[in-house]
Amino acid sequence: MEIKHMVEDKKNNILNLINYKSYTDNYLKKNDTMKNMLCAYLYSCKTSLYEYSKNINSEQNIHFVFTFGNITADLDSVCSSIIYSFFLFIWYSLKTNLIGKKKDDPLMFFIPVINIKKNDMKLKILIIWWLEKCGIENPEELLIFNDDLNLLEVLKNDTKYDTCLVDFNKSENNCVYNINNIKSIIDHHILNEEMKNKKITKSVFPIYVCSCMVIIAYFYKYSSEFLGISLLNRDIMWLIYGTMLKDSNNFPKDDFRKRWIQSDLNIYLSMKKYFRIPDIMDIYITQKFNNIRFSIDLKKFEKIKKRYIHVYCTNYFIII
């Protein structure tokens, strides 16, 4: 079944069912520079973390769910953390709107975390470019990074948060969160044995797709089909589209079963078909991605301490 059931229809979209417009309008009034509902969501994450981290040790019933990407913070990792966190937010909002909230239920926040220091984001030129193209202006200020003081304050209290890991198949040294708080791992590689032995309540096992985002895109697809109502709109679609396009390098035939498999292409083409994305857009975006990758200003690296830089070089080829 195609993603046509995940249509952007004002009368048949889950964002209307959970009254998301009122939610976003409230934040858009506070910051009128934001361009879309995904910006409003990220801004709400930032402000909520700031507000409630100050009283994290109080008797107030608060709980955070942080979605961390991996420490390379590549496009797949960054976009997957945002899109999966929003997916969790949608399901929780649906539950509370339809079933209601019990008196003793905690106030829940679902927050994506970019797993690098804020200053290191300056190196992520390709990611910044794509996020801004998707309407997420000034991502360095809007996103939450692993050295965020409000985040670190919450992470001091293990009872106040859970952690989800995306694009993440092996344990992280010196992580800022408690590994015992990990509740789920979503990745497209074989899990490291050490990660398998962790007491994780829920896991999604790898299916050898080209990117973690493909797995998350299927979450949206099958959830929409199960509910009979759309979970996907254009703001979300663009982040998913760009990530799959970049990680597959526009699905070259020679890379079939090497870089991508049929499941990747199926959901990609299905999304393109509904949103009427022309093939020339694939070519244009792929060319832009490749141009940015090969036109890095190496002087930017001088501003960052070497121990914070994760660059992999092969014959002068720099992967970001």
Beta strands, then each sheet from edge to edge (+ up, - down):
strand 1: 62-68
strand 2: 107-113
strand 3: 161-166
strand 4: 182-186
strand 5: 202-204
strand 6: 312-314
strand 7: 317-319
sheet 1: 2+ 1+ 3+ 4+ 5+
sheet 2: 6+ 7-
end
